[in-house]
Amino acid sequence: MFKNVAGKFYVLAVDVSTNLPKSGDAANITAYVMKDDGAVTALADTSATEVDATKAKGLYAFDGTQAETNADCLRISGKSSTANVVVIGYPPTIYTRPTTGWLAPATAGRTLVVDADGLADANMVKIGASGAGVAAAASRLALSAQGIVSGVVGSSSSTTSIVTSSLDPAAAVTNQFVGKTVYFLYATTTANLRGQSAIITGNTSGGVLTVTSLNGGAMTTAPVSGDTFVIV
């Protein structure tokens, strides 16, 4: 049952003189809820509905309002005005579930993607302060955990300037990468840059890297949009 969302409560009526479920007793049953071990309060719904007199004999349903489910723990009980009939909650205790899920994401209805091996799908994780940032592939998550930044080239790059479309984690400090090396892992160009590296001489907070090659000259091939790299 979801917390603070209208739902169904169930009770089971038993005739203790026969020890059998009691059918046809809907008009005589009152159900109660105790929220988070507070006061025992009668439900607003006073009209029980027997679920099925043949297939679920003695099982009665009540409509619970949003307010009546607004607790972490609900204890359900009941009574009947019929002699020798005992009514118990079915189940007697309910631990509610938050509407945003057990992990309580910021937006209701969002769920965690789990793969066939029972592992969280890293492609759905966002990197950055307080969960901000761009969606990161599993390989980039692994790199980030080791203090390595990965990224994707954007547009208007040249042999001395790399315009990044994304960085994981995102760069926010000017010149924080100066002196580090950028390595190209995969390139979309025909004369690709795979395996080529360059020294970073500067970077803007927006993600533009200025570079030279390891021997001090310009890079021989300009990266293009979609090329991927890591900064170590």
C-alpha positions as CSV (number, residue, x, y, z in Angstrom):
1,M,0.0,0.0,0.0
2,F,1.3,3.5,-0.9
3,K,1.6,6.0,1.9
4,N,-0.9,8.9,1.8
5,V,-2.8,7.4,-1.2
6,A,-6.3,6.1,-0.9
7,G,-6.5,2.3,-0.9
8,K,-8.2,-0.8,0.3
9,F,-8.2,-2.3,3.8
10,Y,-9.3,-5.9,4.5
11,V,-10.6,-7.7,7.6
12,L,-11.4,-11.3,8.2
13,A,-14.5,-12.2,10.2
14,V,-14.6,-15.6,12.0
15,D,-17.5,-17.2,13.8
16,V,-15.8,-18.5,17.0
17,S,-18.6,-20.9,17.7
18,T,-17.8,-22.8,14.6
19,N,-14.3,-21.6,13.9
20,L,-15.3,-20.9,10.3
21,P,-15.2,-17.7,8.3
22,K,-18.4,-15.7,8.7
23,S,-20.1,-14.8,5.5
24,G,-23.0,-12.3,5.0
25,D,-21.9,-10.0,8.0
26,A,-21.0,-6.9,6.0
27,A,-23.6,-4.7,7.6
28,N,-22.5,-5.5,11.1
29,I,-18.7,-4.9,10.8
30,T,-16.8,-1.8,11.7
31,A,-13.1,-1.4,10.8
32,Y,-10.4,0.6,12.5
33,V,-7.0,1.9,11.8
34,M,-4.1,2.9,14.1
35,K,-1.6,5.1,12.4
36,D,2.0,4.9,13.7
37,D,0.8,3.4,16.9
38,G,-1.5,6.3,17.6
39,A,-5.2,6.3,18.5
40,V,-7.5,3.5,17.2
41,T,-9.9,5.3,14.9
42,A,-12.9,4.0,13.0
43,L,-12.6,4.1,9.2
44,A,-14.8,6.7,7.4
45,D,-16.1,3.8,5.2
46,T,-18.9,2.1,7.2
47,S,-20.1,-0.1,4.4
48,A,-18.0,-3.3,4.2
49,T,-18.0,-5.3,1.0
50,E,-17.6,-9.1,1.2
51,V,-14.9,-9.9,-1.4
52,D,-16.5,-13.2,-2.5
53,A,-19.0,-15.2,-0.3
54,T,-17.8,-18.4,-2.0
55,K,-14.1,-18.0,-2.9
56,A,-13.1,-15.6,-0.1
57,K,-15.7,-16.3,2.5
58,G,-15.5,-14.0,5.5
59,L,-13.1,-11.5,3.8
60,Y,-14.4,-7.9,3.8
61,A,-13.0,-4.8,2.1
62,F,-13.1,-1.2,3.2
63,D,-12.2,1.9,1.3
64,G,-9.3,3.7,3.0
65,T,-9.0,7.5,2.4
66,Q,-5.8,9.2,1.7
67,A,-5.6,10.6,5.2
68,E,-6.2,7.1,6.6
69,T,-3.1,5.7,4.8
70,N,-0.9,8.6,5.7
71,A,1.5,6.8,8.1
72,D,4.5,4.5,7.9
73,C,2.8,1.8,9.9
74,L,-0.9,1.0,9.8
75,R,-2.6,-1.5,12.2
76,I,-6.0,-2.7,11.1
77,S,-8.6,-4.1,13.4
78,G,-12.4,-4.5,13.5
79,K,-15.4,-5.7,15.3
80,S,-18.8,-7.1,14.5
81,S,-22.1,-6.5,16.3
82,T,-23.0,-10.2,15.5
83,A,-22.6,-12.5,18.5
84,N,-19.6,-14.8,18.5
85,V,-18.0,-13.1,15.5
86,V,-14.4,-11.9,15.8
87,V,-12.9,-9.6,13.3
88,I,-9.2,-9.2,12.6
89,G,-7.2,-7.1,10.2
90,Y,-6.1,-9.0,7.0
91,P,-3.2,-8.3,7.3
92,P,-3.3,-6.7,10.8
93,T,-0.2,-4.6,10.1
94,I,0.7,-2.7,6.9
95,Y,4.0,-0.9,6.3
96,T,3.3,1.6,3.7
97,R,5.5,2.4,0.7
98,P,6.3,6.0,-0.3
99,T,4.8,7.0,-3.7
100,T,8.3,7.9,-4.9
101,G,9.6,4.3,-4.3
102,W,11.8,2.9,-1.6
103,L,14.8,4.9,-2.8
104,A,12.6,8.0,-2.8
105,P,13.7,9.7,-6.0
106,A,13.0,13.4,-6.3
107,T,10.3,12.9,-9.0
108,A,7.5,10.5,-8.2
109,G,7.2,7.5,-10.5
110,R,10.9,7.3,-11.4
111,T,12.6,4.0,-10.8
112,L,16.1,2.5,-10.7
113,V,17.0,0.5,-13.8
114,V,18.3,-3.0,-12.9
115,D,19.9,-5.2,-15.4
116,A,19.5,-9.0,-15.9
117,D,22.3,-9.7,-13.4
118,G,20.6,-7.7,-10.7
119,L,22.9,-4.7,-10.9
120,A,22.0,-1.1,-11.2
121,D,22.3,0.1,-14.7
122,A,25.1,2.7,-14.6
123,N,23.9,4.3,-17.8
124,M,21.0,5.8,-15.8
125,V,23.3,7.4,-13.2
126,K,24.1,11.1,-13.3
127,I,27.4,12.4,-12.0
128,G,27.9,15.7,-10.3
129,A,27.2,17.7,-7.1
130,S,23.9,16.6,-5.5
131,G,23.2,14.3,-8.4
132,A,23.5,17.0,-11.1
133,G,25.4,16.3,-14.3
134,V,25.0,14.4,-17.5
135,A,24.0,10.7,-17.8
136,A,27.2,8.7,-17.7
137,A,28.0,5.4,-19.4
138,A,29.3,2.6,-17.2
139,S,32.9,2.9,-18.4
140,R,32.9,6.6,-17.5
141,L,31.6,5.9,-14.0
142,A,34.5,3.5,-13.5
143,L,36.9,6.2,-14.7
144,S,35.4,8.8,-12.5
145,A,35.8,6.6,-9.4
146,Q,39.5,6.6,-10.1
147,G,39.7,10.3,-10.4
148,I,39.8,10.3,-14.2
149,V,37.6,12.6,-16.2
150,S,36.1,11.4,-19.4
151,G,34.3,13.4,-22.1
152,V,32.9,13.8,-25.6
153,V,34.0,16.3,-28.2
154,G,31.5,18.9,-29.3
155,S,31.6,21.1,-32.4
156,S,34.1,23.7,-33.7
157,S,37.2,21.9,-32.4
158,S,40.6,22.3,-34.0
159,T,44.1,21.0,-33.6
160,T,44.7,23.4,-30.7
161,S,41.3,23.7,-29.1
162,I,38.9,21.0,-28.0
163,V,35.3,22.0,-27.4
164,T,33.7,19.5,-25.2
165,S,30.0,18.6,-25.2
166,S,30.2,16.7,-21.9
167,L,32.6,16.0,-19.1
168,D,32.2,13.4,-16.4
169,P,32.5,14.8,-13.8
170,A,31.7,18.2,-15.4
171,A,34.5,20.8,-15.3
172,A,33.6,23.8,-13.2
173,V,37.0,25.4,-12.5
174,T,39.0,27.4,-15.0
175,N,42.5,25.8,-15.7
176,Q,41.9,22.9,-13.4
177,F,43.3,20.5,-16.1
178,V,46.4,22.5,-17.0
179,G,49.4,20.1,-17.3
180,K,47.2,17.0,-17.6
181,T,47.1,14.7,-20.6
182,V,44.1,14.1,-22.8
183,Y,43.9,10.7,-24.4
184,F,41.5,9.9,-27.3
185,L,39.8,6.5,-26.9
186,Y,37.6,6.5,-29.9
187,A,37.2,8.9,-32.8
188,T,34.6,9.1,-35.5
189,T,36.9,10.6,-38.2
190,T,38.4,8.4,-40.9
191,A,41.9,9.4,-39.9
192,N,41.0,8.8,-36.3
193,L,42.8,10.0,-33.2
194,R,42.6,6.8,-31.3
195,G,45.7,6.5,-29.2
196,Q,46.8,10.1,-29.8
197,S,47.3,12.3,-26.8
198,A,48.0,15.9,-26.0
199,I,49.1,18.1,-23.1
200,I,46.4,20.5,-21.8
201,T,47.6,24.1,-21.5
202,G,44.3,25.6,-20.4
203,N,40.6,25.1,-20.0
204,T,37.6,27.2,-19.4
205,S,34.8,26.5,-16.9
206,G,32.6,25.9,-19.9
207,G,34.6,22.9,-21.1
208,V,36.9,24.3,-23.8
209,L,40.4,22.7,-23.7
210,T,43.5,24.3,-25.3
211,V,46.2,21.7,-26.1
212,T,49.5,20.9,-27.6
213,S,50.9,17.6,-28.5
214,L,53.5,15.8,-26.4
215,N,56.3,17.2,-28.5
216,G,55.1,20.8,-28.2
217,G,53.6,21.1,-31.7
218,A,49.9,21.2,-32.7
219,M,47.8,18.1,-32.9
220,T,48.0,16.5,-36.3
221,T,44.3,15.8,-36.6
222,A,41.4,17.9,-35.3
223,P,38.9,16.0,-33.2
224,V,35.3,16.1,-34.3
225,S,31.9,15.9,-32.6
226,G,31.4,12.5,-31.0
227,D,35.0,11.7,-30.4
228,T,35.6,10.4,-26.8
229,F,38.5,11.1,-24.6
230,V,39.8,10.8,-21.0
231,I,41.9,13.3,-19.0
232,V,44.5,11.9,-16.7
